[in-house]
Amino acid sequence: MNQKEWKISYVKPELPEELIEGGCLPLLAAVLAQRGIRSRKAAEELLFGGSEVLHDPMLMTGMDRAVKRIKQAISAGETVAVYGDYDVDGITSTCLLTDYLRAKGLRCLPYIPDRNEEGYGLNNAAVDSLRSQGASLLITVDCGITALSEVEHAAQIGLEVIITDHHECGHGQLPNAVAVIDCKQNGDNYPNKNLAGVGVALKLACACEGDSERVLEQYADLVAVGTVADVMPLVGENRCLVRRGLKKLGTSPRPGIAAMMRESSIDPRKLTASTIGFSLAPRLNAAGRLGQAETAAKLLMTVDPCAAAQLAAELCELNRQRQDIETAIWREANAQLSGSVPDAPIVLASDKWHQGVIGIAASRLAEQYSLPAIMICLNGDIGKGSCRSYGGFNLFEALSACSEHLLGFGGHALAAGLNINPDKLNDFRAALARYYRANKPAALPEVQCDLLINDPTLLSIENVRSLDRLEPYGNANPRPLMCLCGVRIESLSEVGSGRHLRMRIRLRSESFEAIFFSHTAKELGLREGNLVDLAFSPQINEFRGRTSVQLVVCAARRHDGRELCRGILENRRDMLWAAAEFCPDRVDFVRVWRMIQQPGFAVGGSAEAVLAQCPQGMEPERFCLCLAVFWETGLLSSPGGSVYGAREAHIEGKADLERTEIIRLLRTC
């Protein structure tokens, strides 16, 4: 059975009147309210925000100097180098700015370092090579904010540098470049601090062009791919950029992306941010991870459909190779742990691992053990590590605190890279463990549901369709996760050669189809007739001309009503609506009253003790409601002033159970 910790809000979903009057259907209004959006203006900005949410690129510190220098290069016909990174954000950034500058008549040299041979960021050998090819100006994209010595070296050989980046600047000195553009540098006034590297590159092109709309129309697809792949928050400006990009990808994709969608069997008409994140981005990323980022860059910039088809096939094959390597590394990492369950960040090292793939394996370990994970490739006297966070732990701050043991590091709160001497590994592991224990984030439930659904009309086709307006989903705007509690399984069947579980469940008077991928009824311990709790996302399913609502389940368990029962026993009236399905009838009251009248009977002294008294075959919530009603009428009393420990009491006249506030509230839910 699924043993994950669940967090369910038993408070009735809020349906702000202003949102309903503004045209939101109830399910969408409830999701928006749960996310703090209760006004029509705020809802329209999130759902429909267009060019009005885009910010002036000239607000960025250093942008005026960068534009002036680039225009000088255009006027003089200089050779310009664009120096990027080997991940999807870096590749799309490189392609965008290279294409833009070439369109301006410049000779532009794109350069993406080899992940395995050169590593991340600027290096002097590459700078020398670009200078020898005639470059007089180098523009970094998605890197460079910490490249102090490399920028100094470039100046010494006559190569001027413009830095564009979006990574943390730290508290140190910035490179002495012609211009440094990074929204996270001190004093920067740009409102959106969460642009991807490709977003910053776009803003530079917009500032040079003086026409943001024209540039966005041309490059929105690349911005969407890079922004989603780099897991940037999809709210505000980023959301607008990705929405525009998805539209372009779906209607007029560039040849390379069109070929990759065909190779990956992606229907452009059904393209979403999730499609980018789980299908397109991994294929582009695989090239960089295996030292062939140039293949991905060629794919994005080619205008030849035949070349695009060949490159797309190469990328898909690289992705298959990457998957095999990743699985092998993950298995070896688990073997290193020898079956132990760590209680501090995982720090593992090997001289056999592939530098380009350890980041994915680290992510997998972090999820598996619910801990930050760092995997380090050893090569002689240096180790290069990829770090992945878990549970909100700030990796960048942690690495800063342990920097005395490192040769260098950089990245974000959730993902970072480091260099280390192998003989410092044990010291670093111990220091990181001490820091983690002193700054351990609060534990988060593994299943955290946004809304408890107690009314089947909320899952109507129209209501579920209304959630499409929340697309694109992603970081800071996740797909809503909903919950059904105490619903009965009407039928179970295995599909997909026994790999997946299909269920039919009943919520009050309505039945719904549910699918739980990669799980079986035996594994979950479920049978027909069981009461279950389901965490799910609803979707519209169209099959053979029939349209219906399908619940895509991400977690399932045998019904656990303990929290709701505790609320009932402790007089939490705001939780009663969630128990409406268990409203007792006369037969239930008679059964519980006979129990109370037994000699020596007293209600348990805690919620757990009360549940242990529940009659066989009666749902715990129904039993607790009976006790709560008897308490309200005075048929139960206790010296402690609560239902806990209560015993039978005698009252004048006959108690009218149906006229109690509890029953009235239950009947109107």
Summary of the structure (lengths in Angstrom):
residues: 669
radius of gyration: 29.6
end to end distance: 31.2
largest distance: 102.1
contacts: 2280
relative contact order: 0.08
helix: 47%
strand: 18%
